[in-house]
């Protein structure tokens, strides 16, 4: 990977300890893609990560990248994480899926 800076929130850092390598790579590629487009990432954002991008970044064949991406997407879609939501004087724990929708 080039020297693109990737910044993660503490909740994402904690969940990343349990992610497989392909899942971490997909998240990092998503962050880089969002920065390249200048649009950032929101709950409504749609990001496209192509197998050719994965293959080029991680020096694997295109076929291996298809398999890796499919596996990573399926795993991430089923994962959840929790974080503290501070609102005024209250703090509550929110649960959220890493991926909202897979197309």
Phi and psi in degrees as a GROMACS rama.xvg file:
@    title "Ramachandran Plot"
@    xaxis  label "Phi"
@    yaxis  label "Psi"
@TYPE xy
-64.8857  -167.869  UNK-2
-93.6117  38.6171  UNK-3
-69.6042  135.389  UNK-4
-84.8948  129.887  UNK-5
-118.365  126.241  UNK-6
-116.152  132.563  UNK-7
-121.432  144.948  UNK-8
-70.9255  155.272  UNK-9
-55.3137  -39.5228  UNK-10
-61.9424  -39.3107  UNK-11
-71.5534  -34.6798  UNK-12
-61.9485  -44.8623  UNK-13
-62.5638  -43.0163  UNK-14
-71.1468  -27.6013  UNK-15
-66.4667  -21.2634  UNK-16
-63.3515  -23.8218  UNK-17
-102.127  3.28088  UNK-18
-86.6608  147.961  UNK-19
-73.4943  161.925  UNK-20
-56.6994  -43.9215  UNK-21
-64.7529  -34.3244  UNK-22
-68.0005  -43.3587  UNK-23
-62.7057  -41.865  UNK-24
-61.9086  -42.125  UNK-25
-63.6891  -42.0695  UNK-26
-63.4667  -44.8389  UNK-27
-62.9  -41.8093  UNK-28
-62.3369  -37.0872  UNK-29
-65.1477  -42.669  UNK-30
-63.5379  -44.591  UNK-31
-61.6881  -45.0692  UNK-32
-60.4925  -43.3262  UNK-33
-62.2289  -38.3782  UNK-34
-70.2147  -38.2542  UNK-35
-62.9836  -38.5671  UNK-36
-78.4829  -19.9938  UNK-37
77.9847  4.7253  UNK-38
-92.6244  -16.3463  UNK-39
72.0761  -169.301  UNK-40
-127.288  126.26  UNK-41
-130.724  175.847  UNK-42
-62.5362  -25.221  UNK-43
-94.4308  -6.6311  UNK-44
-65.6086  146.079  UNK-45
-119.275  128.378  UNK-46
-122.913  138.688  UNK-47
-109.747  126.174  UNK-48
-117.536  118.473  UNK-49
-91.8256  148.758  UNK-50
-58.1643  -34.5782  UNK-51
-65.9226  -35.1446  UNK-52
-64.3854  -45.8739  UNK-53
-62.2895  -45.7103  UNK-54
-60.3812  -43.5087  UNK-55
-67.5263  -45.46  UNK-56
-66.0741  -37.3612  UNK-57
-112.311  12.0032  UNK-58
52.9846  52.315  UNK-59
-125.751  166.689  UNK-60
-70.6275  160.25  UNK-61
-63.0797  -37.229  UNK-62
-63.6702  -43.8663  UNK-63
-64.3041  -35.4795  UNK-64
-69.1448  -37.4593  UNK-65
-59.3704  -47.5267  UNK-66
-62.5832  -46.103  UNK-67
-62.669  -44.488  UNK-68
-65.2944  -42.1453  UNK-69
-61.1893  -45.6674  UNK-70
-63.4318  -46.2109  UNK-71
-62.7993  -44.0581  UNK-72
-63.1408  -45.6681  UNK-73
-61.6797  -43.3291  UNK-74
-66.0933  -45.5615  UNK-75
-64.4176  -35.2184  UNK-76
-62.2602  -30.6119  UNK-77
-92.051  -2.34423  UNK-78
-92.1153  148.414  UNK-79
-129.292  159.988  UNK-80
-142.264  161.219  UNK-81
-117.586  148.193  UNK-82
-148.459  158.634  UNK-83
-85.6222  127.26  UNK-84
-105.57  116.432  UNK-85
-95.6398  121.799  UNK-86
-135.903  116.883  UNK-87
51.704  -118.29  UNK-88
-101.255  9.76866  UNK-89
-114.326  154.847  UNK-90
-130.94  126.343  UNK-91
-132.44  155.38  UNK-92
-90.1094  126.482  UNK-93
-105.197  140.491  UNK-94
-109.359  138.552  UNK-95
-146.62  146.621  UNK-96
-79.6107  148.572  UNK-97
-69.0274  -39.396  UNK-98
-117.766  137.36  UNK-99
-92.1708  -37.6798  UNK-100
-149.621  142.206  UNK-101
-122.278  128.677  UNK-102
